[in-house]
Amino acid sequence: MRHPQDDLLIVYALVQLAHDNKTTQREEEALNLAADIAHQHGLTVTDAIAQIELKP
């Protein structure tokens, strides 16, 4: 089982993938999957990214 922080990092990676694939089907798929994962934690994509704990 993944740690919740792992899911937040996955959301972040999917948003980056979407950004790298603007105006393509992959952008839409990545953003939808990011939203689904964030929603599982009761968060929006923006909130999920804001909650990532950066390790020094």
Residue pairs with C-beta under 8 A, 6 or more apart in sequence:
4 41
5 52
5 53
7 37
7 38
7 40
7 41
7 48
8 41
8 48
8 49
8 51
8 52
9 52
10 34
10 37
11 34
11 37
11 38
11 45
11 48
11 49
12 48
12 49
12 52
14 30
14 31
14 33
14 34
14 37
15 30
15 31
15 34
15 45
15 49
17 26
17 30
18 26
18 27
18 28
18 30
18 31
18 34
19 27
21 27
21 30
31 45
34 45
34 48
35 44
35 45
37 48
38 44
38 45
38 47
38 48
41 48
43 51
